[in-house]
Amino acid sequence: MTPVELLQTCLQDMVWSGIAALGFAILFNVPKRLLIGCFVSGALGHVIRTILVNLGASIEFGTLMGAAAVGFLSVYLAQRYRVPAFSFTVTGAIPLVPGAFAYQTIIGLLNATSAATGQSVDLLAAASINGVRTALILSAIAFGIAAPTLLFRRPNSVV
């Protein structure tokens, strides 16, 4: 992929993933003044994943890095606007959810139930691989958005 194609892909990716994050922010009744932060959070996380995957990284690693970016941006925006980081992390992580892998897992399992014996083993193997990838991507999202909060959380002083 040429640099111009990568830039074009990234710009399109940022727009569509930002719109997805914005849509969920509106669905979750996020205040209007925070919507631009939700858009940027979703766009940034997904474009980082897209860049890393296009550079040869696995989708799991790309998702971890994208989710970490969402987490760091969310901590910053939460402190700036004096709101919970949750407002930005949830909407920013929505575009990273592995819908295609989860769909392929379920379809593979359903097809395996009605396939011939020899074919069902192959279908179950493919469904298992997709299921593991789905679980790894979801774990990457969880660890990515939680890590910055855990790093920057101040310990409570107990007296």
C-alpha positions in Angstrom: 0.0 0.0 0.0 1.5 3.3 -1.0 1.7 6.2 1.5 -1.1 8.1 -0.4 -3.4 5.1 -0.3 -2.6 4.6 3.4 -3.4 8.2 4.1 -6.7 7.9 2.2 -7.6 4.8 4.1 -6.8 6.4 7.4 -8.9 9.5 6.7 -11.9 7.4 5.7 -11.3 5.2 8.7 -11.2 8.2 11.0 -14.4 9.6 9.6 -16.5 6.4 9.8 -15.2 5.2 13.2 -15.6 8.7 14.6 -19.2 8.7 13.4 -19.8 5.3 15.0 -18.4 6.6 18.3 -20.5 9.7 18.0 -23.6 7.7 17.3 -23.1 5.7 20.4 -22.4 8.8 22.4 -25.7 10.3 21.4 -27.4 6.9 22.1 -25.9 7.0 25.7 -27.0 10.6 26.2 -23.5 12.0 26.5 -23.7 15.8 27.0 -23.3 17.9 23.8 -20.1 19.6 25.0 -18.4 16.2 25.1 -19.4 14.8 21.7 -16.4 16.1 19.9 -14.2 14.3 22.4 -16.1 11.1 21.8 -15.7 11.5 18.0 -12.0 12.0 18.3 -11.6 9.2 20.8 -13.3 6.7 18.4 -11.4 8.0 15.4 -8.0 7.9 17.1 -8.3 4.4 18.5 -9.5 2.9 15.2 -7.0 4.7 13.0 -4.1 3.5 15.1 -5.4 0.0 14.8 -5.7 0.4 11.0 -2.2 1.8 10.6 -0.6 -0.9 12.7 -2.5 -3.7 10.8 -1.5 -2.2 7.5 2.1 -2.1 8.7 1.9 -5.8 9.4 1.0 -6.0 13.1 -1.7 -8.5 14.2 -5.2 -7.2 14.7 -5.0 -8.1 18.4 -1.9 -5.9 18.9 -3.3 -3.1 16.8 -6.5 -3.2 18.9 -4.4 -3.1 22.2 -2.5 0.0 21.0 -5.7 1.6 19.7 -7.5 1.0 23.0 -4.5 2.3 25.0 -4.7 5.5 22.9 -8.4 5.7 23.7 -7.6 5.2 27.4 -4.9 7.9 27.5 -7.0 10.4 25.5 -10.0 9.6 27.8 -8.0 10.3 30.9 -6.8 13.6 29.5 -10.3 14.6 28.3 -11.9 13.6 31.6 -9.5 15.8 33.6 -10.0 18.7 31.1 -13.8 18.6 31.2 -14.1 17.3 34.8 -16.2 14.3 33.9 -15.7 10.6 34.3 -13.4 9.0 31.7 -16.1 6.5 31.1 -17.9 9.0 28.8 -15.0 8.8 26.4 -13.7 5.2 26.8 -16.9 3.4 26.1 -17.7 5.4 23.0 -14.1 5.3 21.8 -13.9 1.6 22.2 -17.1 0.8 20.4 -15.5 1.0 16.9 -12.8 -1.5 18.0 -15.3 -4.3 18.9 -14.6 -7.4 16.7 -18.1 -7.8 15.2 -16.9 -9.7 12.1 -15.0 -12.3 14.1 -17.8 -12.8 16.5 -20.3 -13.2 13.6 -18.0 -15.7 11.9 -17.7 -17.7 15.1 -21.5 -18.0 15.5 -22.1 -18.8 11.8 -19.3 -21.4 11.9 -20.9 -23.1 15.0 -24.4 -23.0 13.4 -23.0 -24.5 10.1 -21.2 -27.2 12.1 -24.5 -28.4 13.6 -25.9 -29.3 10.2 -22.8 -30.4 8.3 -21.5 -33.9 7.6 -19.2 -35.4 10.2 -15.9 -34.8 8.4 -16.9 -31.3 7.5 -18.1 -30.4 10.9 -14.6 -30.9 12.4 -13.2 -28.3 10.0 -16.1 -25.9 10.7 -15.6 -26.3 14.4 -11.9 -25.6 14.1 -12.5 -22.4 12.1 -15.1 -21.3 14.6 -12.8 -22.0 17.5 -10.0 -19.9 15.9 -12.5 -17.0 15.3 -13.8 -17.4 18.9 -10.3 -17.2 20.3 -9.4 -14.2 18.2 -12.7 -12.5 19.3 -11.8 -13.1 23.0 -8.2 -11.8 22.5 -9.5 -8.7 20.8 -12.0 -8.1 23.5 -9.3 -8.6 26.1 -7.0 -6.2 24.3 -9.8 -3.6 24.4 -10.3 -4.1 28.2 -6.6 -4.0 29.0 -6.0 -1.0 26.7 -8.6 1.2 28.1 -8.0 0.2 31.7 -4.2 0.6 31.7 -4.0 4.4 31.6 -6.6 4.7 34.4 -4.6 2.3 36.5 -1.3 4.1 35.8 -2.6 7.5 36.6 -4.9 6.7 39.5 -3.7 8.3 42.7 -3.5 6.1 45.7 -6.0 6.9 48.4 -4.4 8.0 51.6 -5.8 6.1 54.6 -5.4 7.8 57.9 
